[in-house]
Amino acid sequence: MYNIRPVSDLRTRLHEIEKTISAGEPVFLTKNGRGTMVVISIKDYYDLVNDIEQKLDEADRISAETTTRYTLDEVHERVLAKLNEPETIQNTNTPDL
């Protein structure tokens, strides 16, 4: 279940929000009934960003080791083909592209 709160709760119920985030759950904040932001722990943020950084570092390494380059259309076709493949169980949380 999503934890959705008005942004004013940051001021009045910060302790409750901190407890929720410490439990590993994000808190979705609204302003005037519309979603405005998500609050997550620093650890969860680092885990999210670190995975992206690792993938970018890997792409940079591969790029430096090869002269093969793809056009935007080729990349788009390859990504679509990968997304349309039947799902298989993988050892990682992210699909190989």
C-alpha positions as CSV (number, residue, x, y, z in Angstrom):
1,M,0.0,0.0,0.0
2,Y,1.3,3.4,-0.9
3,N,2.0,5.9,1.8
4,I,0.5,9.1,0.4
5,R,0.6,12.3,2.5
6,P,0.1,16.0,2.0
7,V,3.4,18.0,1.8
8,S,2.4,19.9,4.9
9,D,3.1,16.6,6.9
10,L,6.8,17.3,6.4
11,R,6.4,20.0,8.9
12,T,3.8,18.5,11.3
13,R,4.6,14.8,11.1
14,L,8.2,14.5,10.1
15,H,8.9,11.8,12.7
16,E,6.2,9.5,11.2
17,I,7.6,10.1,7.7
18,E,11.1,9.3,8.9
19,K,9.9,6.0,10.5
20,T,8.2,5.0,7.2
21,I,11.3,5.8,5.2
22,S,13.5,4.0,7.6
23,A,11.4,0.9,7.1
24,G,12.3,1.0,3.4
25,E,9.0,2.4,2.2
26,P,8.8,5.6,0.1
27,V,6.4,8.4,1.0
28,F,4.5,10.1,-1.8
29,L,3.8,13.7,-1.1
30,T,0.9,15.7,-2.6
31,K,0.1,19.4,-2.9
32,N,-3.5,20.5,-3.6
33,G,-4.3,16.8,-4.2
34,R,-1.7,16.2,-6.8
35,G,1.5,14.2,-6.5
36,T,4.5,16.5,-6.2
37,M,7.4,14.3,-4.9
38,V,8.6,11.1,-3.4
39,V,10.7,10.9,-0.3
40,I,13.1,7.9,0.0
41,S,16.0,7.1,2.3
42,I,19.5,8.0,1.3
43,K,20.4,4.3,1.1
44,D,17.5,3.6,-1.3
45,Y,18.4,6.6,-3.4
46,Y,22.1,5.5,-3.5
47,D,21.0,1.9,-4.5
48,L,18.9,3.4,-7.3
49,V,21.5,5.7,-8.6
50,N,24.4,3.4,-8.1
51,D,22.9,0.7,-10.4
52,I,22.5,3.4,-13.1
53,E,26.1,4.6,-12.6
54,Q,27.4,1.1,-12.8
55,K,25.5,0.5,-16.1
56,L,26.9,3.8,-17.5
57,D,30.4,2.9,-16.5
58,E,30.0,-0.5,-18.2
59,A,28.8,1.2,-21.3
60,D,31.7,3.6,-21.3
61,R,34.2,0.7,-20.9
62,I,32.6,-1.2,-23.8
63,S,32.6,1.9,-25.9
64,A,36.3,2.4,-25.3
65,E,37.1,-1.2,-26.2
66,T,35.3,-1.3,-29.6
67,T,34.7,0.8,-32.6
68,T,31.2,-0.6,-33.2
69,R,28.6,2.2,-33.2
70,Y,24.9,2.1,-33.7
71,T,22.5,4.7,-35.1
72,L,19.6,5.9,-33.0
73,D,17.2,3.8,-35.1
74,E,19.3,0.7,-34.6
75,V,19.4,1.2,-30.9
76,H,15.7,1.8,-30.8
77,E,15.0,-1.4,-32.8
78,R,17.3,-3.5,-30.5
79,V,15.7,-2.2,-27.4
80,L,12.2,-2.9,-28.8
81,A,13.2,-6.4,-29.8
82,K,14.6,-7.0,-26.3
83,L,11.5,-5.7,-24.7
84,N,9.3,-8.0,-26.8
85,E,11.3,-11.1,-26.0
86,P,9.5,-13.6,-23.8
87,E,10.4,-13.0,-20.1
88,T,13.0,-15.3,-18.6
89,I,14.2,-15.6,-15.1
90,Q,17.4,-13.7,-14.6
91,N,19.9,-13.5,-11.8
92,T,19.8,-9.7,-11.8
93,N,17.0,-7.1,-11.3
94,T,17.6,-5.4,-14.6
95,P,17.3,-6.9,-18.1
96,D,20.4,-7.1,-20.3
97,L,20.1,-4.7,-23.2
